[in-house]
Amino acid sequence: MPKKIPIRQCLGCRTQRPKRELIRVVRSPDGEISLDARGKANGRGAYLCPDPACLKKAVKSRALERALEVPIPEEIYARLASQMEARTDG
C-alpha cells in the first residue's frame, strides 16, 4: 500500500499541496513566531507556499493571524519574508 502524503492548504493562495512543498509558520507555546524548516516544531502551525506573493496575500487577508490565533507585528512579517526569500534562493 502506498504511503499517504499529507496535504495542507496554503494560507495565501488557498491551494492544496503536499506538506513537504509548503513552509510551516509556527507559534510556539511561549508565543514566538518563526519558520519551521523541519515541520516538527512544537506549537500551532500554518502553511504557506514558498512564494513571497502568498505571504503578501496572507498578510493582507490576516489569514496568518487567524490561523495562529495571535496578532502579528509588522517586524515578524518582515522577518518571515526575508527568511522565505533566503530559503527560495538557496
PyMOL CGO cylinders between C-alpha atoms (Angstrom):
from pymol import cmd
from pymol.cgo import CYLINDER

trace = [
    CYLINDER, 0.00, 0.00, 0.00, 1.49, 3.40, -0.94, 0.3, 1, 1, 1, 1, 1, 1,
    CYLINDER, 1.49, 3.40, -0.94, 2.32, 5.80, 1.89, 0.3, 1, 1, 1, 1, 1, 1,
    CYLINDER, 2.32, 5.80, 1.89, -0.27, 8.55, 2.31, 0.3, 1, 1, 1, 1, 1, 1,
    CYLINDER, -0.27, 8.55, 2.31, 1.12, 12.02, 1.55, 0.3, 1, 1, 1, 1, 1, 1,
    CYLINDER, 1.12, 12.02, 1.55, -0.11, 14.68, 3.99, 0.3, 1, 1, 1, 1, 1, 1,
    CYLINDER, -0.11, 14.68, 3.99, -1.80, 17.58, 2.18, 0.3, 1, 1, 1, 1, 1, 1,
    CYLINDER, -1.80, 17.58, 2.18, -2.01, 21.10, 3.59, 0.3, 1, 1, 1, 1, 1, 1,
    CYLINDER, -2.01, 21.10, 3.59, -3.55, 24.34, 2.32, 0.3, 1, 1, 1, 1, 1, 1,
    CYLINDER, -3.55, 24.34, 2.32, -1.54, 27.48, 1.68, 0.3, 1, 1, 1, 1, 1, 1,
    CYLINDER, -1.54, 27.48, 1.68, -2.98, 30.45, 3.58, 0.3, 1, 1, 1, 1, 1, 1,
    CYLINDER, -2.98, 30.45, 3.58, -2.10, 32.81, 0.74, 0.3, 1, 1, 1, 1, 1, 1,
    CYLINDER, -2.10, 32.81, 0.74, -3.29, 31.21, -2.49, 0.3, 1, 1, 1, 1, 1, 1,
    CYLINDER, -3.29, 31.21, -2.49, -5.54, 28.60, -0.82, 0.3, 1, 1, 1, 1, 1, 1,
    CYLINDER, -5.54, 28.60, -0.82, -4.21, 25.74, -2.97, 0.3, 1, 1, 1, 1, 1, 1,
    CYLINDER, -4.21, 25.74, -2.97, -3.84, 22.25, -1.53, 0.3, 1, 1, 1, 1, 1, 1,
    CYLINDER, -3.84, 22.25, -1.53, -0.29, 20.94, -1.81, 0.3, 1, 1, 1, 1, 1, 1,
    CYLINDER, -0.29, 20.94, -1.81, 1.82, 18.19, -0.24, 0.3, 1, 1, 1, 1, 1, 1,
    CYLINDER, 1.82, 18.19, -0.24, 3.07, 19.29, 3.17, 0.3, 1, 1, 1, 1, 1, 1,
    CYLINDER, 3.07, 19.29, 3.17, 6.72, 18.94, 2.05, 0.3, 1, 1, 1, 1, 1, 1,
    CYLINDER, 6.72, 18.94, 2.05, 6.28, 21.65, -0.63, 0.3, 1, 1, 1, 1, 1, 1,
    CYLINDER, 6.28, 21.65, -0.63, 4.98, 24.21, 1.86, 0.3, 1, 1, 1, 1, 1, 1,
    CYLINDER, 4.98, 24.21, 1.86, 6.69, 26.31, 4.53, 0.3, 1, 1, 1, 1, 1, 1,
    CYLINDER, 6.69, 26.31, 4.53, 5.33, 25.92, 8.05, 0.3, 1, 1, 1, 1, 1, 1,
    CYLINDER, 5.33, 25.92, 8.05, 4.97, 29.04, 10.16, 0.3, 1, 1, 1, 1, 1, 1,
    CYLINDER, 4.97, 29.04, 10.16, 4.70, 28.08, 13.81, 0.3, 1, 1, 1, 1, 1, 1,
    CYLINDER, 4.70, 28.08, 13.81, 3.61, 29.82, 17.01, 0.3, 1, 1, 1, 1, 1, 1,
    CYLINDER, 3.61, 29.82, 17.01, 5.44, 28.10, 19.83, 0.3, 1, 1, 1, 1, 1, 1,
    CYLINDER, 5.44, 28.10, 19.83, 3.76, 27.59, 23.23, 0.3, 1, 1, 1, 1, 1, 1,
    CYLINDER, 3.76, 27.59, 23.23, 5.59, 30.70, 24.54, 0.3, 1, 1, 1, 1, 1, 1,
    CYLINDER, 5.59, 30.70, 24.54, 4.22, 32.87, 21.70, 0.3, 1, 1, 1, 1, 1, 1,
    CYLINDER, 4.22, 32.87, 21.70, 7.33, 33.00, 19.48, 0.3, 1, 1, 1, 1, 1, 1,
    CYLINDER, 7.33, 33.00, 19.48, 6.53, 33.05, 15.75, 0.3, 1, 1, 1, 1, 1, 1,
    CYLINDER, 6.53, 33.05, 15.75, 9.05, 31.56, 13.33, 0.3, 1, 1, 1, 1, 1, 1,
    CYLINDER, 9.05, 31.56, 13.33, 9.50, 29.45, 10.21, 0.3, 1, 1, 1, 1, 1, 1,
    CYLINDER, 9.50, 29.45, 10.21, 9.72, 25.75, 10.91, 0.3, 1, 1, 1, 1, 1, 1,
    CYLINDER, 9.72, 25.75, 10.91, 12.02, 24.17, 8.34, 0.3, 1, 1, 1, 1, 1, 1,
    CYLINDER, 12.02, 24.17, 8.34, 11.59, 20.58, 9.55, 0.3, 1, 1, 1, 1, 1, 1,
    CYLINDER, 11.59, 20.58, 9.55, 7.85, 20.79, 10.16, 0.3, 1, 1, 1, 1, 1, 1,
    CYLINDER, 7.85, 20.79, 10.16, 8.26, 19.23, 13.59, 0.3, 1, 1, 1, 1, 1, 1,
    CYLINDER, 8.26, 19.23, 13.59, 8.43, 22.23, 15.95, 0.3, 1, 1, 1, 1, 1, 1,
    CYLINDER, 8.43, 22.23, 15.95, 6.06, 22.30, 18.90, 0.3, 1, 1, 1, 1, 1, 1,
    CYLINDER, 6.06, 22.30, 18.90, 3.17, 24.70, 18.62, 0.3, 1, 1, 1, 1, 1, 1,
    CYLINDER, 3.17, 24.70, 18.62, 0.38, 25.82, 16.35, 0.3, 1, 1, 1, 1, 1, 1,
    CYLINDER, 0.38, 25.82, 16.35, 1.30, 25.69, 12.67, 0.3, 1, 1, 1, 1, 1, 1,
    CYLINDER, 1.30, 25.69, 12.67, 0.09, 27.32, 9.48, 0.3, 1, 1, 1, 1, 1, 1,
    CYLINDER, 0.09, 27.32, 9.48, 1.33, 26.67, 5.96, 0.3, 1, 1, 1, 1, 1, 1,
    CYLINDER, 1.33, 26.67, 5.96, 2.42, 28.93, 3.09, 0.3, 1, 1, 1, 1, 1, 1,
    CYLINDER, 2.42, 28.93, 3.09, 3.81, 28.30, -0.39, 0.3, 1, 1, 1, 1, 1, 1,
    CYLINDER, 3.81, 28.30, -0.39, 7.49, 29.27, -0.63, 0.3, 1, 1, 1, 1, 1, 1,
    CYLINDER, 7.49, 29.27, -0.63, 6.34, 32.29, -2.66, 0.3, 1, 1, 1, 1, 1, 1,
    CYLINDER, 6.34, 32.29, -2.66, 6.55, 35.84, -1.27, 0.3, 1, 1, 1, 1, 1, 1,
    CYLINDER, 6.55, 35.84, -1.27, 3.28, 36.65, -3.12, 0.3, 1, 1, 1, 1, 1, 1,
    CYLINDER, 3.28, 36.65, -3.12, 1.46, 34.08, -0.95, 0.3, 1, 1, 1, 1, 1, 1,
    CYLINDER, 1.46, 34.08, -0.95, 2.90, 35.69, 2.19, 0.3, 1, 1, 1, 1, 1, 1,
    CYLINDER, 2.90, 35.69, 2.19, 1.65, 39.09, 0.97, 0.3, 1, 1, 1, 1, 1, 1,
    CYLINDER, 1.65, 39.09, 0.97, -1.85, 37.68, 0.40, 0.3, 1, 1, 1, 1, 1, 1,
    CYLINDER, -1.85, 37.68, 0.40, -1.86, 36.03, 3.83, 0.3, 1, 1, 1, 1, 1, 1,
    CYLINDER, -1.86, 36.03, 3.83, -0.78, 39.34, 5.43, 0.3, 1, 1, 1, 1, 1, 1,
    CYLINDER, -0.78, 39.34, 5.43, -3.44, 41.31, 3.57, 0.3, 1, 1, 1, 1, 1, 1,
    CYLINDER, -3.44, 41.31, 3.57, -6.26, 38.92, 4.50, 0.3, 1, 1, 1, 1, 1, 1,
    CYLINDER, -6.26, 38.92, 4.50, -4.90, 38.45, 8.06, 0.3, 1, 1, 1, 1, 1, 1,
    CYLINDER, -4.90, 38.45, 8.06, -5.06, 34.70, 7.43, 0.3, 1, 1, 1, 1, 1, 1,
    CYLINDER, -5.06, 34.70, 7.43, -1.84, 34.08, 9.37, 0.3, 1, 1, 1, 1, 1, 1,
    CYLINDER, -1.84, 34.08, 9.37, -3.16, 35.95, 12.41, 0.3, 1, 1, 1, 1, 1, 1,
    CYLINDER, -3.16, 35.95, 12.41, -6.40, 33.95, 12.35, 0.3, 1, 1, 1, 1, 1, 1,
    CYLINDER, -6.40, 33.95, 12.35, -4.61, 30.63, 11.88, 0.3, 1, 1, 1, 1, 1, 1,
    CYLINDER, -4.61, 30.63, 11.88, -2.07, 31.23, 14.65, 0.3, 1, 1, 1, 1, 1, 1,
    CYLINDER, -2.07, 31.23, 14.65, -4.65, 32.97, 16.87, 0.3, 1, 1, 1, 1, 1, 1,
    CYLINDER, -4.65, 32.97, 16.87, -2.35, 35.90, 17.74, 0.3, 1, 1, 1, 1, 1, 1,
    CYLINDER, -2.35, 35.90, 17.74, -1.86, 39.43, 16.40, 0.3, 1, 1, 1, 1, 1, 1,
    CYLINDER, -1.86, 39.43, 16.40, 1.35, 39.50, 14.36, 0.3, 1, 1, 1, 1, 1, 1,
    CYLINDER, 1.35, 39.50, 14.36, 3.53, 42.64, 14.43, 0.3, 1, 1, 1, 1, 1, 1,
    CYLINDER, 3.53, 42.64, 14.43, 4.95, 44.08, 11.19, 0.3, 1, 1, 1, 1, 1, 1,
    CYLINDER, 4.95, 44.08, 11.19, 8.56, 43.15, 12.05, 0.3, 1, 1, 1, 1, 1, 1,
    CYLINDER, 8.56, 43.15, 12.05, 7.58, 39.47, 12.28, 0.3, 1, 1, 1, 1, 1, 1,
    CYLINDER, 7.58, 39.47, 12.28, 6.14, 39.62, 8.75, 0.3, 1, 1, 1, 1, 1, 1,
    CYLINDER, 6.14, 39.62, 8.75, 9.34, 41.30, 7.54, 0.3, 1, 1, 1, 1, 1, 1,
    CYLINDER, 9.34, 41.30, 7.54, 11.45, 38.58, 9.17, 0.3, 1, 1, 1, 1, 1, 1,
    CYLINDER, 11.45, 38.58, 9.17, 9.27, 35.83, 7.66, 0.3, 1, 1, 1, 1, 1, 1,
    CYLINDER, 9.27, 35.83, 7.66, 9.59, 37.44, 4.21, 0.3, 1, 1, 1, 1, 1, 1,
    CYLINDER, 9.59, 37.44, 4.21, 13.39, 37.62, 4.44, 0.3, 1, 1, 1, 1, 1, 1,
    CYLINDER, 13.39, 37.62, 4.44, 13.66, 34.04, 5.75, 0.3, 1, 1, 1, 1, 1, 1,
    CYLINDER, 13.66, 34.04, 5.75, 11.37, 32.88, 2.95, 0.3, 1, 1, 1, 1, 1, 1,
    CYLINDER, 11.37, 32.88, 2.95, 13.47, 34.63, 0.29, 0.3, 1, 1, 1, 1, 1, 1,
    CYLINDER, 13.47, 34.63, 0.29, 16.63, 33.11, 1.76, 0.3, 1, 1, 1, 1, 1, 1,
    CYLINDER, 16.63, 33.11, 1.76, 15.06, 29.64, 1.54, 0.3, 1, 1, 1, 1, 1, 1,
    CYLINDER, 15.06, 29.64, 1.54, 13.92, 30.04, -2.08, 0.3, 1, 1, 1, 1, 1, 1,
    CYLINDER, 13.92, 30.04, -2.08, 17.30, 31.47, -3.20, 0.3, 1, 1, 1, 1, 1, 1,
    CYLINDER, 17.30, 31.47, -3.20, 19.34, 28.64, -1.78, 0.3, 1, 1, 1, 1, 1, 1,
]
cmd.load_cgo(trace, "trace")
